[in-house]
Amino acid sequence: MLEKIYKYSIGDEKVVEKIINDENLHFNHMVFNKNEGLPEHFSNSNVYMTVIRGTLSIQLDEQDEHEYVKGDILNIPYNVKMNVGNKHDETLEIFVIKAPNPKDYV
């Protein structure tokens, strides 16, 4: 078999999982229920966030908070302060791709 197969959690419970972490990129899967999210942090690579379901609430640097819905893809540059979470009743599910792999910025 030439291809590699990766699996991610399917469900509504909170999860932050690294699906792929190789020399090319990080590919992460995240699920957050209402009032859950990530701690404030700075992006450690070029980041792409894809909203799979729910509504993503995100504040970047000193901008006002914005919301994004299923089908939206955000591109967040390196070294940007981020507050990521779910403020809605519907479960939020996102894929987060970091490319290049953050270790390339060290």
N, C-alpha and C positions, 0 to 999 in steps of 0.2 A: 504494500500500500504506500503510495507516494504522499498522500495528504495526511495531515494531522487533524484529529478531531478534538474539539474543546467543548465542554459543557458548562452551563451556568444554571444557577438555582432558578426554579420556577415556583413562584408563590408570592405571598403578600407580607411575609415577615421581613423585618429589617435585615439587610445584608449589604456588605461591602466586600466584594471579592475580586481578586486579580485573576483574570481568565488567562491572559497571555502576558508574559514578562520575558521578552527575549531581546536580542541585540537591535531589533528594529523599533519596538514600541512596547507600551503598556496598554492593555485592553482590559478595562475594569467594568464590572456590572454592579449597579447599586439599586436598592429598593428602600424607600423611606415611607413610613406612614405619617399621618398628621403630626406636626411639631417635631419631626426627626430630621436629621441632616448631618452634615460634616462640621467639625470644629473650624473656626476661622483659620485660614491658611493662605499661603502664597502659592500660585501655580509654579510647579517646578519643571515645566516643559511647555511646549505649545500644546494646548488642550482643545479637544473636540468633544462636546457633550451632545448626545442625541437623546431626545425625550421620547421614550417608548409608550408611556402612559402617564396620566396625571398631569399636574402643573408644577413646573420647576420654579421656585422662588430663588433669585440669585442677586446678590449685591456685589459689584466689582469695584475695587478701590473706593473712591468717594462718590460714585454714582448713586442715584436713587435705585432702589430695588426694582428689578424687572421680573416679569413672569413669562414663561414659555411653555407651550403645550405639545402634545403628541405630534410628531412630525417635524418639530423644530430642531435644528442643529446649530449649536453655538461654537464659535472659534474664540478661544481666550488665549491671549499671548502669554509668554513666559513672564514670571515674576509679578503677577497681578494678585492683589489681595482679594480673597474670595470668601463669601458667606453663602453656602449652598444648603437648601432645605425644602421641605414640603409644609406649606401652611394651609393645605386644603384637606377635605375629608377623603378624597380619592387617593389611593396609593400612587406614589410617584415611582417610576422605574426609568433609569437612564443607563446608557452605555457611555463610558468615558475613555477616550483614546488619547494617549500622550505620545506624541511623536515629535522629535526623536525620543527614545528612551531617556528618562530623566537622568540616568547615570552619565549621559553624554554631556550634561551641564556641570558636572562636578569638577 
